[in-house]
């Protein structure tokens, strides 16, 4: 009897998970939370990422924003910018990545009005460090952060169920 009850409960949970994933088709707004990242990296780069990712998410999900729907929160947990320019080691990132690839790690959460998490979707985006242009250009690192934000938002849009 217990096994049958457990199997039924697991079946309901599996069905609920599929239903929750569909909830990403409508969102009430977009919020980017960089607080987990601030443990590792504070300052203008983190704030630039927050601003860039917020704007990219709003553009990517503009047709899914509906008044009264749950909020789409992107919680950023990691930003890693490779040393670039063929350097070995000496990575300037918050996560200590390596090679010539930049990474943005986070999780999309669908948050209800009461603060409950209705659905979640983890995601890691990766781009070549060359996405910001020439390594010797002082603006390159800023462009890399913007490119990662745009890439993350566009892939999240593709990965979450369409309306």
C-alpha positions as CSV (number, residue, x, y, z in Angstrom):
1,X,0.0,0.0,0.0
2,X,2.8,2.4,0.9
3,X,4.6,1.7,-2.5
4,X,1.4,2.5,-4.4
5,X,1.0,5.8,-2.5
6,X,4.6,6.8,-3.1
7,X,4.3,6.0,-6.8
8,X,1.1,8.1,-7.0
9,X,2.7,11.0,-5.2
10,X,5.8,10.9,-7.5
11,X,3.5,10.9,-10.5
12,X,1.7,14.0,-9.2
13,X,5.0,15.7,-8.6
14,X,6.3,14.9,-12.1
15,X,3.1,16.3,-13.6
16,X,3.4,19.4,-11.4
17,X,6.9,19.9,-12.6
18,X,5.8,19.9,-16.3
19,X,2.9,22.3,-15.5
20,X,5.3,24.6,-13.6
21,X,7.6,24.8,-16.6
22,X,4.7,26.1,-18.7
23,X,4.3,29.0,-16.3
24,X,7.3,30.8,-17.9
25,X,5.1,31.7,-20.9
26,X,3.8,34.8,-19.0
27,X,5.7,37.0,-16.6
28,X,4.7,40.1,-14.7
29,X,8.1,41.7,-15.0
30,X,11.8,41.0,-15.0
31,X,14.3,41.4,-12.1
32,X,18.0,40.6,-12.1
33,X,19.5,39.7,-8.7
34,X,23.3,40.0,-8.6
35,X,23.6,39.7,-4.8
36,X,25.1,36.2,-5.0
37,X,27.8,37.5,-7.4
38,X,28.6,40.4,-5.1
39,X,30.1,38.0,-2.6
40,X,33.0,37.5,-5.1
41,X,33.0,40.7,-7.2
42,X,31.7,44.1,-6.2
43,X,31.8,47.4,-8.1
44,X,31.1,48.8,-11.5
45,X,31.4,45.5,-13.4
46,X,28.7,43.8,-11.3
47,X,26.5,46.8,-11.6
48,X,27.1,47.0,-15.4
49,X,26.1,43.3,-15.6
50,X,22.9,43.9,-13.7
51,X,22.0,46.8,-16.0
52,X,22.9,45.0,-19.2
53,X,21.1,41.7,-18.2
54,X,18.0,43.6,-17.0
55,X,17.7,45.4,-20.4
56,X,18.5,42.2,-22.4
57,X,15.9,40.2,-20.4
58,X,13.2,42.9,-20.9
59,X,13.9,42.9,-24.6
60,X,13.9,39.1,-24.9
61,X,10.7,38.6,-22.9
62,X,8.8,41.8,-23.8
63,X,6.0,39.8,-25.6
64,X,5.5,37.6,-22.5
65,X,5.1,40.4,-19.9
66,X,1.5,40.4,-18.7
67,X,0.2,42.5,-15.7
68,X,-0.4,40.3,-12.7
69,X,1.7,37.3,-13.8
70,X,4.5,36.0,-11.6
71,X,7.9,37.8,-11.7
72,X,10.8,36.4,-13.7
73,X,13.9,36.7,-11.4
74,X,17.3,35.9,-12.8
75,X,19.7,35.2,-9.9
76,X,23.3,35.6,-11.2
77,X,25.7,33.3,-9.3
78,X,28.9,33.6,-11.4
79,X,30.7,35.7,-13.9
80,X,34.0,34.5,-15.3
81,X,36.1,36.6,-17.7
82,X,39.1,34.7,-19.1
83,X,42.5,36.3,-19.1
84,X,42.3,36.6,-22.9
85,X,45.1,37.6,-25.3
86,X,46.8,34.2,-25.1
87,X,47.8,34.7,-21.4
88,X,48.4,31.6,-19.3
89,X,46.7,31.8,-15.8
90,X,46.2,35.1,-14.2
91,X,42.5,35.0,-14.7
92,X,40.7,38.2,-13.7
93,X,37.4,36.5,-13.0
94,X,35.2,36.2,-10.0
95,X,35.1,32.4,-10.4
96,X,38.7,31.6,-11.5
97,X,37.9,30.2,-14.9
98,X,40.5,29.4,-17.4
99,X,41.1,29.3,-21.1
100,X,39.7,31.9,-23.6
101,X,36.0,31.5,-22.7
102,X,33.8,33.8,-20.7
103,X,31.0,32.4,-18.6
104,X,27.8,33.7,-17.0
105,X,26.1,31.4,-14.5
106,X,22.7,31.8,-13.0
107,X,19.1,30.6,-12.5
108,X,15.8,31.9,-13.8
109,X,13.1,31.8,-11.1
110,X,9.4,32.3,-11.5
111,X,8.3,34.0,-8.3
112,X,4.7,34.3,-7.2
113,X,3.2,37.3,-5.4
114,X,3.8,35.7,-2.0
115,X,7.5,35.2,-2.8
116,X,7.1,31.5,-3.5
117,X,9.2,29.9,-6.2
118,X,6.9,28.5,-8.8
119,X,9.5,27.3,-11.3
120,X,13.3,27.4,-11.8
121,X,15.6,27.0,-14.7
122,X,19.4,27.0,-14.2
123,X,21.6,28.1,-17.1
124,X,25.2,28.6,-17.9
125,X,26.2,30.8,-20.9
126,X,29.6,30.7,-22.5
127,X,31.1,33.0,-25.2
128,X,34.6,33.4,-26.6
129,X,36.6,36.0,-24.8
130,X,37.1,37.7,-28.2
131,X,33.4,38.7,-28.1
132,X,34.5,42.1,-26.8
133,X,36.9,42.8,-29.6
134,X,40.6,43.4,-29.3
135,X,42.0,42.5,-25.9
136,X,44.2,45.7,-25.8
137,X,41.1,48.0,-26.1
138,X,40.2,49.3,-22.6
139,X,36.5,49.0,-23.5
140,X,36.8,45.3,-24.4
141,X,36.0,43.9,-21.0
142,X,32.9,46.0,-20.7
143,X,31.7,44.8,-24.2
144,X,32.4,41.2,-23.1
145,X,30.1,41.7,-20.1
146,X,27.4,43.1,-22.3
147,X,27.7,40.3,-24.9
148,X,27.4,37.7,-22.1
149,X,24.2,39.4,-20.8
150,X,22.7,39.4,-24.3
151,X,23.7,35.8,-24.9
152,X,22.2,34.7,-21.6
153,X,18.9,36.4,-22.2
154,X,18.5,35.1,-25.7
155,X,19.3,31.5,-24.8
156,X,17.0,31.7,-21.8
157,X,14.2,32.9,-24.1
158,X,14.9,29.9,-26.3
159,X,15.1,27.3,-23.5
160,X,11.9,28.3,-21.7
161,X,8.6,27.2,-23.1
162,X,7.1,29.4,-25.7
163,X,3.7,31.0,-25.2
